[in-house]
Amino acid sequence: MGKWDGVKSPKILAAVRGDKQLSHSDVVDLVHAVLDDARLTSDELSDFWIVAKNSDGIPARSIALLWYLVKQTQKAAAADGIFNLTTAGERVAADRICDFLKRTGSSFFPNLDRDKVGIDLLMRVGNPGIMYQDHAGLCGAFAFMYSLASDTPLTYVDFAIDLYEKGAASIGNLDVSPSRSCRNASPPSSMSPADWLTAASLRDSTNWWFDVDHDEKSFWNDLAAGATVGDIEDWFEQSGYIDVKSKDNTLFSLGSSDIDDLNRYYNEGRRIVLSINSAMLSAAKQSENTYRHNHLVGLTSAIARTPQGVQLTLFTWGQGKYMIPQGGPLSETDFLDKLYGYVAGRPY
C-alpha cells in the first residue's frame, strides 16, 4: 500500500505523488488552491495530515505549517467539521494571508512564529468568535478586534501583517505603535499568537504609563491591559466607524429604555460593545447584586424580552454566541443590574 493511497483530494494528490520536491511557497500555494472553494473539509484536513506525516519532499517549516493548520482548523471548524469563508471580503483576506505565509524575514515580534500567526489569522477571518484573551486581561481590545474582523476582515488582516512586519500599523486614523516591551513579550502559552499580536499591540499603544508585556496575571498587567468605554468609543471613531453612540454609567447600571436603544442599534446593523459585570456570564452569579463594571463584550443578538426574562448572545472568552442566561431565567432587573454602558457604531 502506497503512502499516498489515503489521500482523497485530487489537488493534494497531484502535488505530492512521486514524492515531488516542493518548496515552502509551493506548499502554501497548495493550501491556497484547496481553499479556492472557500472551505476546508474534514477529508482535506485528513489529506494534509497524511502529507505532513509521510512526506520527505517538503521543508520542515512546511510540515510544521500543515500540522498547525490541521489542528487549528479542527478547533475552529463547526460541528460538521468544515471551515468556511462565507464572504468575498473573507476570501480576499485569505489571499493576503497566503501571501504573508510565503514570505520569510525577521519580525518586529521575535517570539511570534510567522506561520502560526498566519494560520491563526485565517481561522479568525473565518470565525472571529474564537478570539480568546486567556488570562491577558484584554477584553476591551478583543471586543474591538472581534468587531473589526467581523466587519472588515481585510482591514483586520492588513493591520496584523503590518504590525508583524513593520512594528506599527494603522486602521483609518487609529495609529498603533506598540512598545519594545510589548513586541518582545511572549503571550500566555494557551493564547493565540495572532490574538496577542493584534489585541496587546492595540492596548499597549494607547497606554500612557504601563506596557502590556507580561504573561502573568497581576494588578499591574490588568491595569495596563484593561480598557474603558471611552477607549472603545475612541477606537471605533478613529478606525472609521461612523455615528458612534455611547453611554457609560461606570458605577450605576442602565435602565429599561437602554434595552430599547440597544435593540434599535442592533437592528440598524451597528457593531455594539457592552460594558458589564462578569457575574452576568455565570449561572451561579447571574442574580447577585453588582456595583461596577469589570468586563467588555460584544453583543451578537438582539436582547429578547420573554415572560421568563431576557435572552441574548455575546462575544466573550472565545465564543461568538455565548448564551445569556447560562442558568435559569434571568430577569430584566438582574440583567440591567450588570449592564453599565455600551458603544454602538455603524461599520464603514
Sequence and secondary structure as in RCSB ss.txt:
>XXXX:A:sequence
MGKWDGVKSPKILAAVRGDKQLSHSDVVDLVHAVLDDARLTSDELSDFWIVAKNSDGIPARSIALLWYLVKQTQK
AAAADGIFNLTTAGERVAADRICDFLKRTGSSFFPNLDRDKVGIDLLMRVGNPGIMYQDHAGLCGAFAFMYSLAS
DTPLTYVDFAIDLYEKGAASIGNLDVSPSRSCRNASPPSSMSPADWLTAASLRDSTNWWFDVDHDEKSFWNDLAA
GATVGDIEDWFEQSGYIDVKSKDNTLFSLGSSDIDDLNRYYNEGRRIVLSINSAMLSAAKQSENTYRHNHLVGLT
SAIARTPQGVQLTLFTWGQGKYMIPQGGPLSETDFLDKLYGYVAGRPY
>XXXX:A:secstr
  TTTT   HHHHHHHTTT    HHHHHHHHHHHGGGSEE HHHHHHHHHHHHH SSS HHHHHHHHHHHHHHHH
HS TTS EE  SHHHHHHHHHHHHHHH  S  SSTTS HHHHHHHHHHHHH GGG   TTS  HHHHHHHHHHHH
H HHHHHHHHHHHHHHS EEETTEEE   HHHHH    TTS HHHIIIIIHHHHHT SS     SS  HHHHHHH
   HHHHHHHHHHHT EEEEEEE TTS   HHHHHHHHHHHHTT EEEEEE GGGG TTTTTS   S  EEEEE 
S  EEETTEEEEEEEETTEEEEEE SSS   HHHHHHTEEEEEEEE  
